[in-house]
Amino acid sequence: MTFPMHLHAAERTDKGPVSGDRPQRGRIHLTPRERQIIHLVGCGCSNAEIAERLSLRPQTVKNRLSEIYQKTGSRNRVDLTLRAIRRVSGLDPTF
């Protein structure tokens, strides 16, 4: 299954990149690596599989997922995937 990944990082202003991880204009700032991890979670990959594909340690993936859950307000992998699907479909413009 291919999971579309169109999660956008916070918009830049003409003054440069958005500082910190706080959302701007209702959007959540996700790094490219976080978007890759969300994509692989949505494809059904385990932490070990994500680690292998991205050349990371499994503990790093676990730590990054915790950060992603906090940023997105997700409780778990299923909730994260559902929020990403809603975002891609336009039902949740803040994610």
Buried (B, 14 or more C-beta within 10 A) or exposed (E): EEBEBEBEBBEEEEEEEBEEBEBBEEBBBBBEEBBBBBBBBBBEBEBEBBBEBBEBEBEBBEEBBEBBBEBBEBEEBEEBBBBBBBBBEEEBEEB
